[in-house]
Amino acid sequence: MIISICNIKGGVGKTTTAINLAYVFSKNKKVLIYDMDKQKACGYFFDCFVEKKIMPTNNKNIDILIHKKFKKITNYDIIIIDTPAGLNKATKEAIKNSDITIVPVLPNILSLRTFNEMVDKGFENLKILLNGFEKKPLHKKIVELILKLPKKQYFKTYIPKSDHIEIMTLEKKSIIELMPTSNISKAYKKIAQEIMNSY
């Protein structure tokens, strides 16, 4: 299965989503994190800066590839592609070849509009992942708007807002490792289950 994580905007949690989902899936699957972003955030997380070569990580079931262009790779159970912000040629190719494209959005109208822009461009298999959700009126209104979309276009599970996300980069450990019983860890596990149930 190929999973792209994409949004026209930056700062919506693409890399965080890629890393945490990779750790969830790595419990019983072989996973490749494909870092296409020029910032190489996934590479930084795993202390890997070798480009165009698949490298092992400190997790025996997760490998990483840093490559700005998309190429087909078949010998993994799950391939998670962390794409750059925007829609360049390589990102479009990744989306085209993915079974699902996760579109992380923040709980505000401007962030949600980026999903609509991608839908308008004709991309298929797009699915909203709401990041940074809090139980406050404005965020609940965003949820109401999302729920008006076709069910196949959004995850039922939301990722709660958490200050612990910042600790990930500092400790270079996923939330799944740092806080396995936390609400945010449980949310990523539910997202992974939704993916497996649907595809």
Secondary structure, 3 states (H helix, E strand, C coil): CEEEECCCCCCCCHHHHHHHHHHHHCCCCCEEEEECCCCCHHHHHCCCCCECCCEECCCCCEEEEECCCCCCCCCCCEEEEECCCCCCHHHHHHHHCCCEEEEEECCCHHHHHHHHHHHHCCCCCEEEEEEEECCCHHHHHHHHHHCCCCHHHECCCCEECCCCHHHHHHHCCCHHHHCCCCHHHHHHHHHHHHHHHHC
